[in-house]
Amino acid sequence: MSNTVGTDQRYRHKRIGLLVEDMRDVTVDGGGARLVYHGLQTAFAAIRSANVTFTNFSFDYAAPKVVDVTVAEAGVSGGQAWRVLSVPAGSPYRIDGGHVVWLGETSPANGKPYWSGTDGLEYTQIHDPAAARTWRADNPLFTGVAAVTDLGGRRIRVDYTGATPPHDAGLVYQMRLTDRTEPGVFLSESANVTLRALNAYHLQGFGVVGQFCEDITIDRVNFAPDPASGRTTSSFADHVQMSGVKGRVAVTGCLFDGPHDDPINIHGTYLEVVGQPGPAALTLAFKHPETAGFLPFHPGDEVAFVDKRTMRPLPGEPGIVTAVGGSRPLTTMTVTFDRPVPAGLTVGGTVAENLTYTPSVLVAGNVFRNVPTRGVLVTTPKPVLITGNRFDGLPMASVYISADASGWYESGAVTDVTIRGNSFTRPAGPVIFVDPAVQVVDPAVPVHRGIVIEDNTFDIGDVTVLDARSVGGLRFTGNVVNGPDEREQPLVVFRGCSGIVVE
C-alpha cells in the first residue's frame, strides 16, 4: 500500500471492515448509519472492482491512534510549574510513576491493548481552537516532569521541576506514533469508484489511498472530527492520497479539517534504475521505505525515463511495457520494454515514471482549515483545475507542485495546471509554491510548464504569494492581493523560469 509501511513484514496482514473485492456495480448505502470501528483496521476498501459507490454514512474509531490532549489549566505553585491536561473519551491511559502510558482498546482476543505508547509518543502537532490554526512543533508537556497525578474525570496533573510558567492553556497537543500501519480507506486496482455524502470523522493509520485505479470521485465528504467526540484530529496523516491513478480524480464539495499531514496529494511514483539486464530491460527499485510492495507497471503501460539531475525526460519516445517480473518482498522488479531503452540512461541516475497511470484532476468547491502542512499537492502531466476552494490559515503552501526523485520519489512534471477563483486567507508564504527537486536548473528546459494562476483572492500578511522554480510559460493574471503596504517579503519570486506573464 503506497505511502504506508511499505514492505515492513510486521504489518503485512491487513484488516478491512467493509470489503468490496472482485465485484461490479455495487453501492454501499449506509442509510444515514454511524459506523464505529474498533482496533486497528481499514474502514472500507474496493479492490479489483468496478462501478462502486460508498455513500450516506458516518464512520469513526472508538479509540483512535492519535491522542488529543488539551491544556485545561496551567500555572506555578510553590516554585513549580504545572499543567492540568484534559483527555477526551476514547483515549485510554494509565499512570506509571512519572509517566503517562497511552493505550489502545483492549483486544477481546488476547486481553492486551492493540497499541501503547508513552508520554508525548513520537510526533506532535499543536492546535489552537481559538485562533483556528494548527502547526507542527515540539511537545513540552512531558519535559522536566516531577510528578504525574490522575485527578479523575479524565484529567491529569503534571508537575514540573522548573518554575517557568506555561503559556499554553487552551492549546491542544495532538500526539501519535509514526508507523502508518494501514490506510483508513483503500481503493486498489478498481475503476469508477465514488465516495459521496460521507462523514469521515477519523481515518485510522493513514487517509484514503487510491492506488492503480481509474476514475475516482470524492464528493461532499466531510473529513473532520465529530464535534461530540472532544477530538480535533480527523486523520493519522494525509486525508486523500492518490498514487498512480489514471482517468480522472475529482474532489468536490469536501471539508478538510484536522489532518496530521496534507489534505490532498495526487502523484505517481518514480522508480530508480538499479540495473540493466538487457538492451530493452531494466531493473527498477522503490527508493522510499514507505512506498513499496505493490506492482507499479503492467504490460501495455507507457513509461517515461527521467534524468534525476534535471528532472527532464531523456530524448526519445516512452517505452511500452511488455513484461514485468519481481520477487517478494516487492522492492525491485525487472521490466521489459518494446524497444531498447534510450541512450543516456544510467544506473542510479535515471528514474522511470508510469505515464499511463497519471490522471486529470479537478479540485473544486472545497474548504481547507486547521491543516498543519500544505493544502493540495499535485504532480501529473494531465490537465489540473483547482477552482472555487477556500484555504484558511495554512502554515505551509496552500498549493504545492513539486516532482521529486530524491526524497519521496513522487512524480512527475506538470504541463497544464489552472488555479482559478480560489480564496486564500491568513496563509503562510509562499502561498503557491512550485519547487521541483531538481539539481540542475536551466530556464530554457524547465521541469514544469503551463501553469495559470488567475482570478484568485489572497488576503495575506507579509508573505510571498507565488514562488516558482523551473517553470516555463507561467501566467499570474487577474488576481486580487490584499495585504500590508509596507512589506519585507517579495510578492512573487521566479527562479530559473522562462516565459512568465504577471499582469
Summary of the structure (lengths in Angstrom):
residues: 503
radius of gyration: 23.8
end to end distance: 43.9
largest distance: 78.5
contacts: 1796
relative contact order: 0.11
helix: 1%
strand: 50%
